[in-house]
Structures are given as structure tokens and as C-alpha cells.
Amino acid sequence: MNSAKAIIAKPAASEVTIGLGLMFLSVLVSPIIDIFSKLAITTIPSAEITAGRFAIQAACMLPIVLWRNGLADTSWKQSLFHAIRGAIITISMISFVTTLKYMAVADAIAIFFVEPIILTILSSLFLGETIGWRRYTACAVGFFGAILIIQPSFEEVGYVALLPIVSAVCIAISAMMNRALAQHEDPWVMQFHMGLWGLFFCAVLLFLGRGSGSDVFDPVVPDATSHVWLLGVGISAAISGILGVYAYRAAPASTLGAAAIFRNRLGDDLCLAGVRRLPRRAEMDRHSHHHRLGALHHLARAPLCIQARIRYIRGCASTLNAPGQT
């Protein structure tokens, strides 16, 4: 813990602003991962969706990594950290995507709301970041809000309602590792190696689950439409991931954890824009082209909700950068 504190210096105010801006861009993209995952989970097991995400992410990172000659400087110690990150994100995404099979995206994201408070506490304990009572209060409010969602969801779907909490814990740990590793390692290399390790772990799980009939681990052959959903998951995850790592390189994890509340509000907005009812609407459409184009039609409405939340993130940035607001 002391070594982690020694590595991470207190960033300047301008760096914090840049970090918040990058996190803002990251959370604009991250709910799209959930939406495409929701579409894919109707026909593809969650472990296979996760594997597709990692494969596409690694493929997107590879050209930049080769151009930067980033593979030459990777040590065994760094590889171990990347393997741990890959395992953590694998658990996180499989847990969350499995939840989407049984719950609405908005409800799952609302339960995932506990992630900022977990990240805030962990960054205070292990990274030595100073956390004020305002952030603790904001996170506590979010925690109690998540409990209000968990209770009826637990009665409806059982222990599946707890999977977003598992995902939130994993994401918080991964974010803390990103903050520590990004100080001295290329973010593109970090994301590439995480993609490779995540793909490896998913391949092992899919191999062991082959023929089991499990809707989580038994692989299937995706159809053409499902390939589009997998491509959407992978590309949006690659974009959101690299922006997030650069954000944690510039700003404290606890600050970005508080700003990540915007992701939960944006996720709700996307659902209110019509995405929440995509699977139901797809079943109601009589023509196959409606099934394929309906998702894109509703996703196109998302920018209207994004525009409405721009003022929110600006207010968040000004509050977190103000003196005495930590």
C-alpha cells in the first residue's frame, strides 16, 4: 500500500480537469456496451459475448501497439498484472451481461451504482487519496438507492440481482489498478494485454462449458445479426476502455469514481429513449428488416438524452475541482 502511494503523485488541477473530460467521453460510450450486450444476450451466452468483446478490443489496440513498439517493453511482472486485470474484467462482464438476460438495462445499471462508493473507499485505503465527507455522502446516497432497486429485483429474479454488485466490485478493483499502472505504462499496451488475457480466460470457460447447455458458458454459432451486436460490444468497449485508462492516468480514482455517476444517469436516459424496450419491440415487429433496423433507430435517439446531460458533467467537474470539495 505504501509503494502504491509513493508511485502516484497528487495531480495538478489542470490534469484533473483533463481526466474528468476523458472520463466524460468514456461514460458517454460505456452504456452502449450494455445496450449491445442486451441485444446479443438473447441468442448468445454471456461468456461468448465477453470473449467477442476482448477479441475485438485486442484487434483494435494491436495496430497502435505495433506502431508504438509497445510489445518489446513488457516484463513478466507487468504480464502478471495484466492477467489479473483480464481475469477481473472477465468476471465483471460475464456477471453484468448475465444480469441483462433477466433484468432491464436501467435496473441493472441502478444496482451497479454501488461501484463509485466501492472505488472511493478502495482508493482511500490503497492509493492514499484524500476523500472528503461530500463524496462519502454522495456515494452513500447512491448505495441506498441501489438497495431500493435490489429488493424488488431480488424478489423477481433471485440472486441474479446481486450479479451487478459483483461486477461493480470487479470494476472498482480494475479502476484502482488502472490508476496505479497507467502512471508508468502505455494505456494502449495495457488494454491490448488485458484483451488477450480476457480472451484466454473466456476461451477456457467456453471450452469447459461446451455441450453443457448452460446459457452462460455453452458456446453457439452466432447469426449475422448477432455478429453486428458483438461488433458493437467490442468497438464501444475498446473506445470506452482506452479513454478510461487515460482518464485514470490524469486524475485520482476517487474523483473519477464520483464522476462515473454520470454513467448511471446516462444509462437510464438511453433506456428511456427507447432502448429498454428493444427486445420486446423486436418480437412485435412482423418484418425481419424491422428487427435489424429497430435497434439502430432507437440508438439514434440517444444523442438527444446525451445533450441533456452535458450540463450535469460540467457541474460535476466544477464541484470536484473547487477548493475544499474533496
C-alpha positions as CSV (number, residue, x, y, z in Angstrom):
1,M,0.0,0.0,0.0
2,N,2.9,2.4,0.8
3,S,4.5,1.6,-2.6
4,A,1.3,2.5,-4.4
5,K,1.1,5.8,-2.5
6,A,4.7,6.6,-3.4
7,I,4.1,5.9,-7.1
8,I,1.1,8.2,-7.5
9,A,1.8,11.9,-7.1
10,K,-1.0,14.4,-6.5
11,P,-2.1,15.7,-9.9
12,A,-2.4,19.3,-10.8
13,A,-5.8,20.9,-11.2
14,S,-5.5,21.0,-15.0
15,E,-4.7,17.3,-15.1
16,V,-7.8,16.6,-13.0
17,T,-9.9,18.6,-15.5
18,I,-8.4,16.6,-18.4
19,G,-9.1,13.4,-16.5
20,L,-12.7,14.3,-15.9
21,G,-13.1,15.2,-19.6
22,L,-11.8,11.9,-20.7
23,M,-14.0,10.1,-18.2
24,F,-16.9,12.0,-19.5
25,L,-16.2,10.8,-23.0
26,S,-15.7,7.3,-21.7
27,V,-19.0,7.2,-19.9
28,L,-20.8,8.5,-23.0
29,V,-19.7,5.3,-24.8
30,S,-19.9,2.8,-21.9
31,P,-23.8,2.4,-21.8
32,I,-23.7,1.4,-25.5
33,I,-21.7,-1.7,-24.4
34,D,-24.7,-2.6,-22.2
35,I,-27.2,-2.0,-24.9
36,F,-25.5,-4.1,-27.5
37,S,-24.9,-6.8,-24.8
38,K,-28.6,-6.7,-24.0
39,L,-29.3,-7.3,-27.7
40,A,-26.8,-10.1,-28.0
41,I,-27.7,-12.0,-24.8
42,T,-31.0,-13.1,-26.4
43,T,-29.1,-15.6,-28.6
44,I,-25.5,-15.8,-27.3
45,P,-24.2,-16.9,-23.9
46,S,-22.7,-14.2,-21.8
47,A,-19.2,-15.7,-21.8
48,E,-19.2,-15.7,-25.6
49,I,-20.2,-12.1,-25.7
50,T,-17.4,-11.3,-23.3
51,A,-14.9,-13.3,-25.5
52,G,-16.1,-11.3,-28.5
53,R,-15.6,-8.1,-26.6
54,F,-12.0,-9.0,-25.7
55,A,-11.2,-10.2,-29.2
56,I,-12.4,-7.1,-30.9
57,Q,-10.7,-4.9,-28.3
58,A,-7.4,-6.6,-28.7
59,A,-7.7,-6.3,-32.5
60,C,-8.4,-2.5,-32.3
61,M,-5.4,-2.0,-30.0
62,L,-2.9,-4.1,-31.9
63,P,-2.1,-1.6,-34.8
64,I,-1.4,1.2,-32.3
65,V,0.7,-1.1,-30.1
66,L,2.8,-2.3,-33.0
67,W,3.3,1.3,-34.2
68,R,4.5,2.3,-30.7
69,N,6.6,-0.9,-30.4
70,G,4.9,-1.5,-27.1
71,L,5.3,-5.2,-27.0
72,A,9.1,-5.1,-26.6
73,D,9.0,-3.5,-23.1
74,T,6.5,-5.8,-21.4
75,S,8.0,-7.6,-18.3
76,W,6.8,-10.8,-16.6
77,K,5.6,-8.7,-13.7
78,Q,3.6,-6.5,-16.0
79,S,2.1,-9.6,-17.7
80,L,1.0,-10.9,-14.3
81,F,-0.8,-7.6,-13.6
82,H,-2.4,-7.7,-17.0
83,A,-3.5,-11.3,-16.4
84,I,-5.1,-10.3,-13.1
85,R,-6.9,-7.3,-14.8
86,G,-8.1,-9.6,-17.6
87,A,-9.5,-12.1,-15.0
88,I,-11.2,-9.3,-13.1
89,I,-12.8,-7.8,-16.1
90,T,-13.9,-11.2,-17.4
91,I,-15.7,-11.9,-14.1
92,S,-17.2,-8.4,-14.2
93,M,-18.6,-8.5,-17.7
94,I,-19.9,-12.1,-17.5
95,S,-21.7,-11.1,-14.3
96,F,-23.2,-8.0,-15.7
97,V,-24.2,-9.5,-19.1
98,T,-25.8,-12.4,-17.4
99,T,-27.9,-10.0,-15.4
100,L,-29.1,-8.4,-18.7
101,K,-30.7,-11.7,-19.7
102,Y,-33.1,-11.4,-16.8
103,M,-33.3,-7.7,-15.9
104,A,-33.8,-4.4,-17.8
105,V,-30.7,-2.4,-18.5
106,A,-31.8,0.5,-16.4
107,D,-32.4,-1.7,-13.3
108,A,-29.0,-3.5,-13.7
109,I,-27.2,-0.1,-14.0
110,A,-29.0,1.2,-11.0
111,I,-27.7,-1.7,-8.9
112,F,-24.2,-1.2,-10.4
113,F,-24.4,2.3,-8.9
114,V,-22.6,1.0,-5.8
115,E,-19.3,1.0,-7.9
116,P,-18.4,4.6,-7.1
117,I,-18.6,4.1,-3.3
118,I,-16.5,0.9,-3.5
119,L,-13.9,2.7,-5.7
120,T,-13.9,5.7,-3.3
121,I,-13.2,3.5,-0.3
122,L,-10.6,1.4,-2.0
123,S,-8.7,4.4,-3.5
124,S,-8.6,5.9,0.0
125,L,-7.3,2.7,1.6
126,F,-4.8,1.6,-1.0
127,L,-3.9,4.6,-3.1
128,G,-3.7,7.2,-0.2
129,E,-6.2,9.5,-1.9
130,T,-7.9,12.1,0.3
131,I,-11.7,11.7,0.5
132,G,-13.9,14.3,2.0
133,W,-17.3,13.9,3.5
134,R,-19.2,15.2,0.5
135,R,-18.0,12.3,-1.7
136,Y,-18.8,9.8,1.0
137,T,-22.3,11.4,1.4
138,A,-22.9,11.2,-2.4
139,C,-21.8,7.6,-2.6
140,A,-23.9,6.7,0.5
141,V,-27.0,8.1,-1.2
142,G,-26.2,6.1,-4.3
143,F,-25.8,3.0,-2.2
144,F,-29.2,3.3,-0.5
145,G,-30.7,4.0,-3.9
146,A,-29.2,0.7,-5.2
147,I,-30.7,-1.1,-2.2
148,L,-34.2,0.2,-3.2
149,I,-33.6,-1.4,-6.7
150,I,-32.1,-4.6,-5.4
151,Q,-35.0,-5.5,-3.0
152,P,-37.8,-5.8,-5.7
153,S,-35.4,-7.2,-8.3
154,F,-34.2,-9.9,-5.8
155,E,-37.8,-10.9,-5.3
156,E,-38.3,-11.1,-9.1
157,V,-35.2,-12.8,-10.3
158,G,-33.4,-14.0,-7.2
159,Y,-29.7,-14.0,-6.7
160,V,-29.2,-12.7,-10.3
161,A,-30.0,-9.3,-8.9
162,L,-26.7,-9.5,-6.9
163,L,-24.5,-10.0,-10.0
164,P,-24.3,-6.2,-10.8
165,I,-22.7,-5.8,-7.3
166,V,-20.1,-8.5,-8.2
167,S,-19.5,-6.6,-11.4
168,A,-19.2,-3.3,-9.5
169,V,-16.6,-4.7,-7.1
170,C,-14.5,-6.0,-10.0
171,I,-14.7,-2.7,-11.9
172,A,-13.7,-0.8,-8.8
173,I,-10.6,-3.0,-8.3
174,S,-9.8,-2.8,-12.0
175,A,-10.1,1.0,-12.0
176,M,-7.7,1.2,-9.0
177,M,-5.2,-1.0,-10.9
178,N,-5.6,1.2,-13.9
179,R,-4.7,4.3,-11.8
180,A,-1.6,2.6,-10.5
181,L,-0.4,1.0,-13.8
182,A,-1.2,3.9,-16.1
183,Q,1.4,6.2,-14.4
184,H,4.3,4.3,-16.0
185,E,2.8,2.1,-18.8
186,D,1.3,2.8,-22.2
187,P,-2.5,2.7,-22.0
188,W,-2.8,1.1,-25.4
189,V,-0.5,-1.7,-24.3
190,M,-2.4,-2.1,-21.1
191,Q,-5.7,-2.5,-23.0
192,F,-4.2,-4.8,-25.6
193,H,-2.8,-7.2,-23.0
194,M,-6.0,-7.1,-21.0
195,G,-7.9,-8.1,-24.1
196,L,-5.6,-11.0,-24.8
197,W,-5.8,-12.3,-21.2
198,G,-9.5,-11.8,-21.1
199,L,-10.0,-13.7,-24.3
200,F,-7.8,-16.5,-22.9
201,F,-9.9,-16.8,-19.8
202,C,-13.1,-16.7,-21.8
203,A,-11.8,-19.4,-24.2
204,V,-11.1,-21.7,-21.2
205,L,-14.6,-21.1,-19.8
206,L,-16.2,-21.8,-23.1
207,F,-14.2,-24.9,-23.7
208,L,-15.2,-26.3,-20.3
209,G,-18.8,-25.3,-20.8
210,R,-19.1,-26.8,-24.3
211,G,-22.1,-29.0,-24.5
212,S,-23.3,-28.3,-21.0
213,G,-26.4,-26.5,-22.1
214,S,-25.5,-23.5,-19.9
215,D,-26.8,-20.1,-21.1
216,V,-23.6,-18.6,-19.7
217,F,-20.8,-20.9,-20.9
218,D,-22.1,-23.2,-23.7
219,P,-20.9,-21.6,-27.0
220,V,-23.1,-21.2,-30.0
221,V,-22.6,-20.1,-33.6
222,P,-23.8,-16.5,-33.9
223,D,-26.1,-15.5,-36.8
224,A,-25.4,-12.4,-39.0
225,T,-27.4,-10.1,-36.7
226,S,-25.6,-11.3,-33.6
227,H,-22.3,-10.6,-35.2
228,V,-23.4,-7.0,-35.5
229,W,-24.2,-6.9,-31.8
230,L,-20.9,-8.4,-30.9
231,L,-19.1,-5.9,-33.1
232,G,-20.9,-3.1,-31.3
233,V,-19.9,-4.5,-27.9
234,G,-16.3,-4.8,-28.9
235,I,-15.8,-1.4,-30.6
236,S,-17.7,0.5,-27.9
237,A,-15.7,-1.4,-25.2
238,A,-12.4,-0.6,-26.9
239,I,-13.2,3.1,-27.2
240,S,-14.6,3.4,-23.6
241,G,-11.7,1.4,-22.2
242,I,-8.8,3.4,-23.7
243,L,-10.5,6.7,-22.7
244,G,-11.0,5.4,-19.2
245,V,-7.3,4.4,-18.8
246,Y,-6.1,7.8,-20.0
247,A,-8.6,9.4,-17.5
248,Y,-7.2,7.4,-14.6
249,R,-3.7,8.4,-15.7
250,A,-4.6,12.0,-15.3
251,A,-6.9,12.2,-12.3
252,P,-7.4,10.4,-8.9
253,A,-9.5,7.3,-8.9
254,S,-11.8,8.6,-6.2
255,T,-12.6,11.8,-8.3
256,L,-13.4,9.8,-11.4
257,G,-15.4,7.3,-9.4
258,A,-17.7,10.2,-8.3
259,A,-17.9,11.4,-11.9
260,A,-18.9,7.9,-13.1
261,I,-22.3,8.6,-11.5
262,F,-23.0,10.2,-14.9
263,R,-22.7,6.8,-16.5
264,N,-25.7,5.5,-14.5
265,R,-27.8,8.6,-15.3
266,L,-26.9,8.3,-19.0
267,G,-27.7,4.6,-18.9
268,D,-31.2,5.4,-17.6
269,D,-31.6,8.0,-20.3
270,L,-30.7,5.6,-23.1
271,C,-33.3,3.2,-21.8
272,L,-35.9,6.0,-21.6
273,A,-35.1,6.9,-25.2
274,G,-36.5,3.5,-26.2
275,V,-33.6,1.1,-26.0
276,R,-35.0,-0.5,-22.9
277,R,-37.9,-1.9,-24.9
278,L,-35.8,-3.1,-27.9
279,P,-36.2,-6.9,-27.3
280,R,-39.9,-6.5,-26.8
281,R,-40.3,-4.3,-29.9
282,A,-38.2,-6.8,-31.9
283,E,-40.6,-9.6,-31.1
284,M,-43.6,-7.4,-32.1
285,D,-42.2,-6.5,-35.5
286,R,-43.5,-8.6,-38.3
287,H,-40.8,-8.0,-40.8
288,S,-37.2,-9.1,-40.4
289,H,-35.8,-5.8,-41.5
290,H,-37.6,-4.1,-38.6
291,H,-35.8,-6.4,-36.3
292,R,-32.4,-5.4,-37.7
293,L,-33.0,-1.7,-38.0
294,G,-35.2,-1.1,-35.0
295,A,-32.1,-1.1,-32.6
296,L,-30.3,1.5,-34.8
297,H,-33.4,3.7,-34.9
298,H,-33.7,3.8,-31.1
299,L,-29.9,4.2,-30.6
300,A,-30.0,7.2,-32.9
301,R,-32.3,8.9,-30.4
302,A,-29.7,8.6,-27.6
303,P,-27.8,11.8,-28.5
304,L,-30.9,13.8,-27.5
305,C,-30.5,12.4,-24.0
306,I,-26.7,12.9,-24.1
307,Q,-27.1,16.6,-24.9
308,A,-29.4,17.0,-21.9
309,R,-26.7,15.6,-19.6
310,I,-23.8,17.8,-20.7
311,R,-24.6,20.4,-18.1
312,Y,-24.6,17.8,-15.4
313,I,-21.0,16.7,-16.1
314,R,-19.9,20.3,-16.3
315,G,-21.3,20.9,-12.9
316,C,-19.6,17.8,-11.6
317,A,-16.3,18.9,-12.9
318,S,-16.5,22.4,-11.3
319,T,-17.6,20.9,-8.0
320,L,-14.8,18.4,-7.8
321,N,-12.2,21.0,-8.8
322,A,-13.3,23.6,-6.3
323,P,-11.2,24.2,-3.2
324,G,-12.3,22.1,-0.2
325,Q,-14.6,19.9,-2.2
326,T,-12.5,16.7,-1.9
